[in-house]
Amino acid sequence: MIINPKEKRDLKKTCKRLAIFLVFAFIFDGFIAFLFYSYTKISDVLCGFIIIVITSVLYLLFYLICAKIDKKKAERIARENKRDPFSKN
């Protein structure tokens, strides 16, 4: 199975975004876990569930922001392609 260049570029961009999210999420989750274990007396299972829920919500927000950025970029590219390069506008 051969991947065309556009699919390869999209896959590379998606992987890069996911890697950036995972780095920040790992650091943030570690901080939250440290706070839960240090200052509260909740069970380990509940702490893990809370961290999973927080990470899921953050990923949903991250995904929606990335989708909005991609949509704006596609609109800008489409608008620039329709513009006449020889006009003053």
SEFIZA-3560 file (N, C-alpha, C; in Angstrom, 3 decimals):
REM SEFIZA-3560
<numar><xx>0.843</xx><yy>-1.165</yy><zz>0.000</zz><atom>N</atom></numar>
<numar><xx>0.000</xx><yy>0.000</yy><zz>0.000</zz><atom>CA</atom></numar>
<numar><xx>0.895</xx><yy>1.236</yy><zz>0.000</zz><atom>C</atom></numar>
<numar><xx>0.670</xx><yy>2.112</yy><zz>-0.952</zz><atom>N</atom></numar>
<numar><xx>1.485</xx><yy>3.313</yy><zz>-1.098</zz><atom>CA</atom></numar>
<numar><xx>0.672</xx><yy>4.522</yy><zz>-0.631</zz><atom>C</atom></numar>
<numar><xx>1.324</xx><yy>5.376</yy><zz>0.138</zz><atom>N</atom></numar>
<numar><xx>0.686</xx><yy>6.593</yy><zz>0.632</zz><atom>CA</atom></numar>
<numar><xx>1.076</xx><yy>7.732</yy><zz>-0.297</zz><atom>C</atom></numar>
<numar><xx>0.079</xx><yy>8.488</yy><zz>-0.734</zz><atom>N</atom></numar>
<numar><xx>0.393</xx><yy>9.632</yy><zz>-1.594</zz><atom>CA</atom></numar>
<numar><xx>0.963</xx><yy>10.769</yy><zz>-0.739</zz><atom>C</atom></numar>
<numar><xx>1.607</xx><yy>11.751</yy><zz>-1.366</zz><atom>N</atom></numar>
<numar><xx>2.290</xx><yy>12.810</yy><zz>-0.596</zz><atom>CA</atom></numar>
<numar><xx>1.361</xx><yy>13.620</yy><zz>0.321</zz><atom>C</atom></numar>
<numar><xx>0.127</xx><yy>13.886</yy><zz>-0.126</zz><atom>N</atom></numar>
<numar><xx>-0.791</xx><yy>14.664</yy><zz>0.715</zz><atom>CA</atom></numar>
<numar><xx>-1.147</xx><yy>13.893</yy><zz>1.979</zz><atom>C</atom></numar>
<numar><xx>-1.419</xx><yy>12.596</yy><zz>1.857</zz><atom>N</atom></numar>
<numar><xx>-1.725</xx><yy>11.788</yy><zz>3.036</zz><atom>CA</atom></numar>
<numar><xx>-0.522</xx><yy>11.690</yy><zz>3.964</zz><atom>C</atom></numar>
<numar><xx>0.654</xx><yy>11.588</yy><zz>3.389</zz><atom>N</atom></numar>
<numar><xx>1.872</xx><yy>11.503</yy><zz>4.197</zz><atom>CA</atom></numar>
<numar><xx>2.093</xx><yy>12.803</yy><zz>4.972</zz><atom>C</atom></numar>
<numar><xx>1.846</xx><yy>13.939</yy><zz>4.315</zz><atom>N</atom></numar>
<numar><xx>2.005</xx><yy>15.241</yy><zz>4.969</zz><atom>CA</atom></numar>
<numar><xx>0.982</xx><yy>15.397</yy><zz>6.101</zz><atom>C</atom></numar>
<numar><xx>-0.264</xx><yy>14.996</yy><zz>5.846</zz><atom>N</atom></numar>
<numar><xx>-1.293</xx><yy>15.082</yy><zz>6.886</zz><atom>CA</atom></numar>
<numar><xx>-0.978</xx><yy>14.161</yy><zz>8.059</zz><atom>C</atom></numar>
<numar><xx>-0.500</xx><yy>12.964</yy><zz>7.766</zz><atom>N</atom></numar>
<numar><xx>-0.145</xx><yy>12.017</yy><zz>8.823</zz><atom>CA</atom></numar>
<numar><xx>1.016</xx><yy>12.543</yy><zz>9.667</zz><atom>C</atom></numar>
<numar><xx>1.990</xx><yy>13.136</yy><zz>9.012</zz><atom>N</atom></numar>
<numar><xx>3.140</xx><yy>13.689</yy><zz>9.722</zz><atom>CA</atom></numar>
<numar><xx>2.713</xx><yy>14.849</yy><zz>10.627</zz><atom>C</atom></numar>
<numar><xx>1.816</xx><yy>15.705</yy><zz>10.119</zz><atom>N</atom></numar>
<numar><xx>1.328</xx><yy>16.836</yy><zz>10.906</zz><atom>CA</atom></numar>
<numar><xx>0.527</xx><yy>16.341</yy><zz>12.108</zz><atom>C</atom></numar>
<numar><xx>-0.310</xx><yy>15.333</yy><zz>11.903</zz><atom>N</atom></numar>
<numar><xx>-1.107</xx><yy>14.782</yy><zz>12.989</zz><atom>CA</atom></numar>
<numar><xx>-0.222</xx><yy>14.131</yy><zz>14.049</zz><atom>C</atom></numar>
<numar><xx>0.781</xx><yy>13.400</yy><zz>13.621</zz><atom>N</atom></numar>
<numar><xx>1.696</xx><yy>12.763</yy><zz>14.581</zz><atom>CA</atom></numar>
<numar><xx>2.480</xx><yy>13.797</yy><zz>15.382</zz><atom>C</atom></numar>
<numar><xx>2.886</xx><yy>14.867</yy><zz>14.729</zz><atom>N</atom></numar>
<numar><xx>3.626</xx><yy>15.922</yy><zz>15.419</zz><atom>CA</atom></numar>
<numar><xx>2.745</xx><yy>16.603</yy><zz>16.466</zz><atom>C</atom></numar>
<numar><xx>1.491</xx><yy>16.881</yy><zz>16.093</zz><atom>N</atom></numar>
<numar><xx>0.574</xx><yy>17.496</yy><zz>17.043</zz><atom>CA</atom></numar>
<numar><xx>0.301</xx><yy>16.572</yy><zz>18.228</zz><atom>C</atom></numar>
<numar><xx>0.125</xx><yy>15.292</yy><zz>17.949</zz><atom>N</atom></numar>
<numar><xx>-0.127</xx><yy>14.327</yy><zz>19.012</zz><atom>CA</atom></numar>
<numar><xx>1.065</xx><yy>14.213</yy><zz>19.949</zz><atom>C</atom></numar>
<numar><xx>2.263</xx><yy>14.237</yy><zz>19.398</zz><atom>N</atom></numar>
<numar><xx>3.471</xx><yy>14.165</yy><zz>20.228</zz><atom>CA</atom></numar>
<numar><xx>3.578</xx><yy>15.387</yy><zz>21.133</zz><atom>C</atom></numar>
<numar><xx>3.273</xx><yy>16.559</yy><zz>20.601</zz><atom>N</atom></numar>
<numar><xx>3.315</xx><yy>17.778</yy><zz>21.412</zz><atom>CA</atom></numar>
<numar><xx>2.291</xx><yy>17.694</yy><zz>22.536</zz><atom>C</atom></numar>
<numar><xx>1.079</xx><yy>17.235</yy><zz>22.201</zz><atom>N</atom></numar>
<numar><xx>0.043</xx><yy>17.100</yy><zz>23.232</zz><atom>CA</atom></numar>
<numar><xx>0.461</xx><yy>16.107</yy><zz>24.303</zz><atom>C</atom></numar>
<numar><xx>1.015</xx><yy>14.975</yy><zz>23.896</zz><atom>N</atom></numar>
<numar><xx>1.392</xx><yy>13.945</yy><zz>24.866</zz><atom>CA</atom></numar>
<numar><xx>2.469</xx><yy>14.422</yy><zz>25.832</zz><atom>C</atom></numar>
<numar><xx>3.411</xx><yy>15.201</yy><zz>25.332</zz><atom>N</atom></numar>
<numar><xx>4.462</xx><yy>15.725</yy><zz>26.209</zz><atom>CA</atom></numar>
<numar><xx>3.856</xx><yy>16.627</yy><zz>27.279</zz><atom>C</atom></numar>
<numar><xx>3.030</xx><yy>17.591</yy><zz>26.840</zz><atom>N</atom></numar>
<numar><xx>2.425</xx><yy>18.502</yy><zz>27.810</zz><atom>CA</atom></numar>
<numar><xx>1.435</xx><yy>17.787</yy><zz>28.722</zz><atom>C</atom></numar>
<numar><xx>0.672</xx><yy>16.829</yy><zz>28.187</zz><atom>N</atom></numar>
<numar><xx>-0.289</xx><yy>16.090</yy><zz>29.005</zz><atom>CA</atom></numar>
<numar><xx>0.432</xx><yy>15.242</yy><zz>30.047</zz><atom>C</atom></numar>
<numar><xx>1.542</xx><yy>14.617</yy><zz>29.674</zz><atom>N</atom></numar>
<numar><xx>2.304</xx><yy>13.806</yy><zz>30.627</zz><atom>CA</atom></numar>
<numar><xx>2.809</xx><yy>14.663</yy><zz>31.782</zz><atom>C</atom></numar>
<numar><xx>3.327</xx><yy>15.834</yy><zz>31.490</zz><atom>N</atom></numar>
<numar><xx>3.827</xx><yy>16.730</yy><zz>32.533</zz><atom>CA</atom></numar>
<numar><xx>2.675</xx><yy>17.206</yy><zz>33.419</zz><atom>C</atom></numar>
<numar><xx>1.571</xx><yy>17.615</yy><zz>32.797</zz><atom>N</atom></numar>
<numar><xx>0.411</xx><yy>18.097</yy><zz>33.552</zz><atom>CA</atom></numar>
<numar><xx>-0.198</xx><yy>16.990</yy><zz>34.409</zz><atom>C</atom></numar>
<numar><xx>-0.319</xx><yy>15.793</yy><zz>33.841</zz><atom>N</atom></numar>
<numar><xx>-0.869</xx><yy>14.665</yy><zz>34.603</zz><atom>CA</atom></numar>
<numar><xx>0.039</xx><yy>14.264</yy><zz>35.752</zz><atom>C</atom></numar>
<numar><xx>1.324</xx><yy>14.321</yy><zz>35.537</zz><atom>N</atom></numar>
<numar><xx>2.258</xx><yy>14.036</yy><zz>36.629</zz><atom>CA</atom></numar>
<numar><xx>2.115</xx><yy>15.024</yy><zz>37.767</zz><atom>C</atom></numar>
<numar><xx>1.931</xx><yy>16.288</yy><zz>37.423</zz><atom>N</atom></numar>
<numar><xx>1.731</xx><yy>17.324</yy><zz>38.437</zz><atom>CA</atom></numar>
<numar><xx>0.435</xx><yy>17.090</yy><zz>39.207</zz><atom>C</atom></numar>
<numar><xx>-0.637</xx><yy>16.778</yy><zz>38.486</zz><atom>N</atom></numar>
<numar><xx>-1.925</xx><yy>16.520</yy><zz>39.146</zz><atom>CA</atom></numar>
<numar><xx>-1.825</xx><yy>15.279</yy><zz>40.038</zz><atom>C</atom></numar>
<numar><xx>-1.181</xx><yy>14.234</yy><zz>39.554</zz><atom>N</atom></numar>
<numar><xx>-1.030</xx><yy>13.017</yy><zz>40.365</zz><atom>CA</atom></numar>
<numar><xx>-0.231</xx><yy>13.317</yy><zz>41.628</zz><atom>C</atom></numar>
<numar><xx>0.820</xx><yy>14.114</yy><zz>41.500</zz><atom>N</atom></numar>
<numar><xx>1.609</xx><yy>14.502</yy><zz>42.665</zz><atom>CA</atom></numar>
<numar><xx>0.752</xx><yy>15.244</yy><zz>43.686</zz><atom>C</atom></numar>
<numar><xx>-0.081</xx><yy>16.178</yy><zz>43.199</zz><atom>N</atom></numar>
<numar><xx>-0.952</xx><yy>16.919</yy><zz>44.109</zz><atom>CA</atom></numar>
<numar><xx>-1.965</xx><yy>16.007</yy><zz>44.786</zz><atom>C</atom></numar>
<numar><xx>-2.549</xx><yy>15.086</yy><zz>44.026</zz><atom>N</atom></numar>
<numar><xx>-3.524</xx><yy>14.161</yy><zz>44.616</zz><atom>CA</atom></numar>
<numar><xx>-2.884</xx><yy>13.274</yy><zz>45.671</zz><atom>C</atom></numar>
<numar><xx>-1.727</xx><yy>12.728</yy><zz>45.371</zz><atom>N</atom></numar>
<numar><xx>-1.084</xx><yy>11.825</yy><zz>46.332</zz><atom>CA</atom></numar>
<numar><xx>-0.537</xx><yy>12.564</yy><zz>47.546</zz><atom>C</atom></numar>
<numar><xx>-0.108</xx><yy>13.798</yy><zz>47.355</zz><atom>N</atom></numar>
<numar><xx>0.483</xx><yy>14.532</yy><zz>48.464</zz><atom>CA</atom></numar>
<numar><xx>-0.543</xx><yy>15.156</yy><zz>49.397</zz><atom>C</atom></numar>
<numar><xx>-1.607</xx><yy>15.722</yy><zz>48.832</zz><atom>N</atom></numar>
<numar><xx>-2.498</xx><yy>16.541</yy><zz>49.648</zz><atom>CA</atom></numar>
<numar><xx>-3.885</xx><yy>15.959</yy><zz>49.873</zz><atom>C</atom></numar>
<numar><xx>-4.236</xx><yy>14.855</yy><zz>49.232</zz><atom>N</atom></numar>
<numar><xx>-5.566</xx><yy>14.273</yy><zz>49.452</zz><atom>CA</atom></numar>
<numar><xx>-5.424</xx><yy>12.826</yy><zz>49.902</zz><atom>C</atom></numar>
<numar><xx>-6.512</xx><yy>12.304</yy><zz>50.391</zz><atom>N</atom></numar>
<numar><xx>-6.512</xx><yy>10.917</yy><zz>50.853</zz><atom>CA</atom></numar>
<numar><xx>-7.467</xx><yy>10.065</yy><zz>50.013</zz><atom>C</atom></numar>
<numar><xx>-7.575</xx><yy>10.376</yy><zz>48.713</zz><atom>N</atom></numar>
<numar><xx>-8.456</xx><yy>9.588</yy><zz>47.855</zz><atom>CA</atom></numar>
<numar><xx>-7.714</xx><yy>8.335</yy><zz>47.388</zz><atom>C</atom></numar>
<numar><xx>-8.486</xx><yy>7.356</yy><zz>46.933</zz><atom>N</atom></numar>
<numar><xx>-7.870</xx><yy>6.089</yy><zz>46.528</zz><atom>CA</atom></numar>
<numar><xx>-7.110</xx><yy>6.254</yy><zz>45.209</zz><atom>C</atom></numar>
<numar><xx>-6.207</xx><yy>5.319</yy><zz>44.962</zz><atom>N</atom></numar>
<numar><xx>-5.394</xx><yy>5.369</yy><zz>43.748</zz><atom>CA</atom></numar>
<numar><xx>-6.247</xx><yy>5.219</yy><zz>42.494</zz><atom>C</atom></numar>
<numar><xx>-7.278</xx><yy>4.376</yy><zz>42.563</zz><atom>N</atom></numar>
<numar><xx>-8.139</xx><yy>4.141</yy><zz>41.407</zz><atom>CA</atom></numar>
<numar><xx>-8.903</xx><yy>5.407</yy><zz>41.052</zz><atom>C</atom></numar>
<numar><xx>-9.443</xx><yy>6.088</yy><zz>42.040</zz><atom>N</atom></numar>
<numar><xx>-10.172</xx><yy>7.327</yy><zz>41.790</zz><atom>CA</atom></numar>
<numar><xx>-9.245</xx><yy>8.408</yy><zz>41.243</zz><atom>C</atom></numar>
<numar><xx>-8.045</xx><yy>8.466</yy><zz>41.766</zz><atom>N</atom></numar>
<numar><xx>-7.050</xx><yy>9.428</yy><zz>41.262</zz><atom>CA</atom></numar>
<numar><xx>-6.748</xx><yy>9.155</yy><zz>39.792</zz><atom>C</atom></numar>
<numar><xx>-6.546</xx><yy>7.895</yy><zz>39.444</zz><atom>N</atom></numar>
<numar><xx>-6.280</xx><yy>7.542</yy><zz>38.049</zz><atom>CA</atom></numar>
<numar><xx>-7.452</xx><yy>7.859</yy><zz>37.150</zz><atom>C</atom></numar>
<numar><xx>-8.671</xx><yy>7.598</yy><zz>37.629</zz><atom>N</atom></numar>
<numar><xx>-9.860</xx><yy>7.908</yy><zz>36.837</zz><atom>CA</atom></numar>
<numar><xx>-9.993</xx><yy>9.406</yy><zz>36.604</zz><atom>C</atom></numar>
<numar><xx>-9.738</xx><yy>10.209</yy><zz>37.618</zz><atom>N</atom></numar>
<numar><xx>-9.805</xx><yy>11.673</yy><zz>37.474</zz><atom>CA</atom></numar>
<numar><xx>-8.767</xx><yy>12.161</yy><zz>36.473</zz><atom>C</atom></numar>
<numar><xx>-7.580</xx><yy>11.612</yy><zz>36.518</zz><atom>N</atom></numar>
<numar><xx>-6.530</xx><yy>12.006</yy><zz>35.580</zz><atom>CA</atom></numar>
<numar><xx>-6.916</xx><yy>11.630</yy><zz>34.158</zz><atom>C</atom></numar>
<numar><xx>-7.505</xx><yy>10.449</yy><zz>33.972</zz><atom>N</atom></numar>
<numar><xx>-7.934</xx><yy>10.025</yy><zz>32.635</zz><atom>CA</atom></numar>
<numar><xx>-9.030</xx><yy>10.950</yy><zz>32.105</zz><atom>C</atom></numar>
<numar><xx>-9.971</xx><yy>11.313</yy><zz>32.958</zz><atom>N</atom></numar>
<numar><xx>-11.055</xx><yy>12.213</yy><zz>32.531</zz><atom>CA</atom></numar>
<numar><xx>-10.504</xx><yy>13.581</yy><zz>32.163</zz><atom>C</atom></numar>
<numar><xx>-9.611</xx><yy>14.112</yy><zz>32.986</zz><atom>N</atom></numar>
<numar><xx>-9.015</xx><yy>15.427</yy><zz>32.705</zz><atom>CA</atom></numar>
<numar><xx>-8.236</xx><yy>15.388</yy><zz>31.395</zz><atom>C</atom></numar>
<numar><xx>-7.471</xx><yy>14.342</yy><zz>31.178</zz><atom>N</atom></numar>
<numar><xx>-6.694</xx><yy>14.223</yy><zz>29.943</zz><atom>CA</atom></numar>
<numar><xx>-7.607</xx><yy>14.092</yy><zz>28.732</zz><atom>C</atom></numar>
<numar><xx>-8.694</xx><yy>13.365</yy><zz>28.866</zz><atom>N</atom></numar>
<numar><xx>-9.642</xx><yy>13.216</yy><zz>27.756</zz><atom>CA</atom></numar>
<numar><xx>-10.277</xx><yy>14.551</yy><zz>27.389</zz><atom>C</atom></numar>
<numar><xx>-10.671</xx><yy>15.315</yy><zz>28.384</zz><atom>N</atom></numar>
<numar><xx>-11.272</xx><yy>16.624</yy><zz>28.125</zz><atom>CA</atom></numar>
<numar><xx>-10.248</xx><yy>17.554</yy><zz>27.479</zz><atom>C</atom></numar>
<numar><xx>-9.026</xx><yy>17.535</yy><zz>27.982</zz><atom>N</atom></numar>
<numar><xx>-7.980</xx><yy>18.375</yy><zz>27.393</zz><atom>CA</atom></numar>
<numar><xx>-7.693</xx><yy>17.983</yy><zz>25.944</zz><atom>C</atom></numar>
<numar><xx>-7.695</xx><yy>16.665</yy><zz>25.653</zz><atom>N</atom></numar>
<numar><xx>-7.459</xx><yy>16.243</yy><zz>24.277</zz><atom>CA</atom></numar>
<numar><xx>-8.611</xx><yy>16.658</yy><zz>23.370</zz><atom>C</atom></numar>
<numar><xx>-9.835</xx><yy>16.600</yy><zz>23.859</zz><atom>N</atom></numar>
<numar><xx>-10.972</xx><yy>17.044</yy><zz>23.070</zz><atom>CA</atom></numar>
<numar><xx>-10.849</xx><yy>18.530</yy><zz>22.735</zz><atom>C</atom></numar>
<numar><xx>-10.490</xx><yy>19.336</yy><zz>23.720</zz><atom>N</atom></numar>
<numar><xx>-10.277</xx><yy>20.764</yy><zz>23.469</zz><atom>CA</atom></numar>
<numar><xx>-9.128</xx><yy>20.995</yy><zz>22.486</zz><atom>C</atom></numar>
<numar><xx>-8.043</xx><yy>20.255</yy><zz>22.659</zz><atom>N</atom></numar>
<numar><xx>-6.896</xx><yy>20.370</yy><zz>21.765</zz><atom>CA</atom></numar>
<numar><xx>-7.284</xx><yy>20.007</yy><zz>20.334</zz><atom>C</atom></numar>
<numar><xx>-8.056</xx><yy>18.930</yy><zz>20.177</zz><atom>N</atom></numar>
<numar><xx>-8.501</xx><yy>18.489</yy><zz>18.862</zz><atom>CA</atom></numar>
<numar><xx>-9.404</xx><yy>19.530</yy><zz>18.205</zz><atom>C</atom></numar>
<numar><xx>-10.331</xx><yy>20.108</yy><zz>18.975</zz><atom>N</atom></numar>
<numar><xx>-11.225</xx><yy>21.123</yy><zz>18.424</zz><atom>CA</atom></numar>
<numar><xx>-10.459</xx><yy>22.379</yy><zz>18.019</zz><atom>C</atom></numar>
<numar><xx>-9.480</xx><yy>22.773</yy><zz>18.803</zz><atom>N</atom></numar>
<numar><xx>-8.669</xx><yy>23.943</yy><zz>18.456</zz><atom>CA</atom></numar>
<numar><xx>-7.875</xx><yy>23.674</yy><zz>17.182</zz><atom>C</atom></numar>
<numar><xx>-7.280</xx><yy>22.494</yy><zz>17.068</zz><atom>N</atom></numar>
<numar><xx>-6.526</xx><yy>22.146</yy><zz>15.856</zz><atom>CA</atom></numar>
<numar><xx>-7.431</xx><yy>22.092</yy><zz>14.633</zz><atom>C</atom></numar>
<numar><xx>-8.653</xx><yy>21.581</yy><zz>14.789</zz><atom>N</atom></numar>
<numar><xx>-9.598</xx><yy>21.530</yy><zz>13.676</zz><atom>CA</atom></numar>
<numar><xx>-9.991</xx><yy>22.933</yy><zz>13.234</zz><atom>C</atom></numar>
<numar><xx>-10.172</xx><yy>23.813</yy><zz>14.187</zz><atom>N</atom></numar>
<numar><xx>-10.521</xx><yy>25.200</yy><zz>13.864</zz><atom>CA</atom></numar>
<numar><xx>-9.360</xx><yy>25.891</yy><zz>13.143</zz><atom>C</atom></numar>
<numar><xx>-8.144</xx><yy>25.645</yy><zz>13.593</zz><atom>N</atom></numar>
<numar><xx>-6.967</xx><yy>26.223</yy><zz>12.938</zz><atom>CA</atom></numar>
<numar><xx>-6.848</xx><yy>25.708</yy><zz>11.509</zz><atom>C</atom></numar>
<numar><xx>-7.061</xx><yy>24.412</yy><zz>11.305</zz><atom>N</atom></numar>
<numar><xx>-6.986</xx><yy>23.842</yy><zz>9.963</zz><atom>CA</atom></numar>
<numar><xx>-8.065</xx><yy>24.418</yy><zz>9.050</zz><atom>C</atom></numar>
<numar><xx>-9.259</xx><yy>24.624</yy><zz>9.590</zz><atom>N</atom></numar>
<numar><xx>-10.350</xx><yy>25.187</yy><zz>8.799</zz><atom>CA</atom></numar>
<numar><xx>-10.027</xx><yy>26.612</yy><zz>8.386</zz><atom>C</atom></numar>
<numar><xx>-9.533</xx><yy>27.418</yy><zz>9.314</zz><atom>N</atom></numar>
<numar><xx>-9.154</xx><yy>28.805</yy><zz>9.000</zz><atom>CA</atom></numar>
<numar><xx>-8.040</xx><yy>28.841</yy><zz>7.954</zz><atom>C</atom></numar>
<numar><xx>-7.091</xx><yy>27.920</yy><zz>8.083</zz><atom>N</atom></numar>
<numar><xx>-5.983</xx><yy>27.883</yy><zz>7.130</zz><atom>CA</atom></numar>
<numar><xx>-6.484</xx><yy>27.509</yy><zz>5.742</zz><atom>C</atom></numar>
<numar><xx>-7.414</xx><yy>26.544</yy><zz>5.655</zz><atom>N</atom></numar>
<numar><xx>-7.970</xx><yy>26.154</yy><zz>4.358</zz><atom>CA</atom></numar>
<numar><xx>-8.762</xx><yy>27.298</yy><zz>3.744</zz><atom>C</atom></numar>
<numar><xx>-9.520</xx><yy>28.031</yy><zz>4.556</zz><atom>N</atom></numar>
<numar><xx>-10.262</xx><yy>29.182</yy><zz>4.057</zz><atom>CA</atom></numar>
<numar><xx>-9.318</xx><yy>30.271</yy><zz>3.551</zz><atom>C</atom></numar>
<numar><xx>-8.243</xx><yy>30.515</yy><zz>4.279</zz><atom>N</atom></numar>
<numar><xx>-7.282</xx><yy>31.538</yy><zz>3.867</zz><atom>CA</atom></numar>
<numar><xx>-6.612</xx><yy>31.151</yy><zz>2.561</zz><atom>C</atom></numar>
<numar><xx>-6.244</xx><yy>29.893</yy><zz>2.418</zz><atom>N</atom></numar>
<numar><xx>-5.603</xx><yy>29.435</yy><zz>1.184</zz><atom>CA</atom></numar>
<numar><xx>-6.572</xx><yy>29.532</yy><zz>0.017</zz><atom>C</atom></numar>
<numar><xx>-7.832</xx><yy>29.160</yy><zz>0.240</zz><atom>N</atom></numar>
<numar><xx>-8.838</xx><yy>29.257</yy><zz>-0.825</zz><atom>CA</atom></numar>
<numar><xx>-9.078</xx><yy>30.710</yy><zz>-1.209</zz><atom>C</atom></numar>
<numar><xx>-9.099</xx><yy>31.605</yy><zz>-0.231</zz><atom>N</atom></numar>
<numar><xx>-9.303</xx><yy>33.027</yy><zz>-0.505</zz><atom>CA</atom></numar>
<numar><xx>-8.120</xx><yy>33.602</yy><zz>-1.284</zz><atom>C</atom></numar>
<numar><xx>-6.903</xx><yy>33.194</yy><zz>-0.943</zz><atom>N</atom></numar>
<numar><xx>-5.723</xx><yy>33.699</yy><zz>-1.650</zz><atom>CA</atom></numar>
<numar><xx>-5.659</xx><yy>33.179</yy><zz>-3.079</zz><atom>C</atom></numar>
<numar><xx>-6.150</xx><yy>31.961</yy><zz>-3.307</zz><atom>N</atom></numar>
<numar><xx>-6.136</xx><yy>31.414</yy><zz>-4.660</zz><atom>CA</atom></numar>
<numar><xx>-7.141</xx><yy>32.105</yy><zz>-5.562</zz><atom>C</atom></numar>
<numar><xx>-8.237</xx><yy>32.627</yy><zz>-5.008</zz><atom>N</atom></numar>
<numar><xx>-9.253</xx><yy>33.314</yy><zz>-5.808</zz><atom>CA</atom></numar>
<numar><xx>-8.865</xx><yy>34.753</yy><zz>-6.124</zz><atom>C</atom></numar>
<numar><xx>-7.968</xx><yy>35.332</yy><zz>-5.381</zz><atom>N</atom></numar>
<numar><xx>-7.591</xx><yy>36.718</yy><zz>-5.557</zz><atom>CA</atom></numar>
<numar><xx>-6.740</xx><yy>36.892</yy><zz>-6.809</zz><atom>C</atom></numar>
<numar><xx>-6.970</xx><yy>37.952</yy><zz>-7.520</zz><atom>N</atom></numar>
<numar><xx>-6.203</xx><yy>38.250</yy><zz>-8.728</zz><atom>CA</atom></numar>
<numar><xx>-4.865</xx><yy>38.861</yy><zz>-8.322</zz><atom>C</atom></numar>
<numar><xx>-3.756</xx><yy>38.274</yy><zz>-8.749</zz><atom>N</atom></numar>
<numar><xx>-2.451</xx><yy>38.798</yy><zz>-8.303</zz><atom>CA</atom></numar>
<numar><xx>-2.103</xx><yy>40.139</yy><zz>-8.916</zz><atom>C</atom></numar>
<numar><xx>-2.804</xx><yy>40.560</yy><zz>-9.968</zz><atom>N</atom></numar>
<numar><xx>-2.488</xx><yy>41.814</yy><zz>-10.628</zz><atom>CA</atom></numar>
<numar><xx>-3.369</xx><yy>42.974</yy><zz>-10.191</zz><atom>C</atom></numar>
<numar><xx>-4.311</xx><yy>42.724</yy><zz>-9.309</zz><atom>N</atom></numar>
<numar><xx>-5.149</xx><yy>43.817</yy><zz>-8.827</zz><atom>CA</atom></numar>
<numar><xx>-4.509</xx><yy>44.429</yy><zz>-7.593</zz><atom>C</atom></numar>
<numar><xx>-4.988</xx><yy>45.630</yy><zz>-7.251</zz><atom>N</atom></numar>
<numar><xx>-4.419</xx><yy>46.335</yy><zz>-6.085</zz><atom>CA</atom></numar>
<numar><xx>-4.965</xx><yy>45.815</yy><zz>-4.763</zz><atom>C</atom></numar>
<numar><xx>-6.065</xx><yy>45.089</yy><zz>-4.759</zz><atom>N</atom></numar>
<numar><xx>-6.666</xx><yy>44.587</yy><zz>-3.518</zz><atom>CA</atom></numar>
<numar><xx>-5.920</xx><yy>43.460</yy><zz>-2.952</zz><atom>C</atom></numar>
//
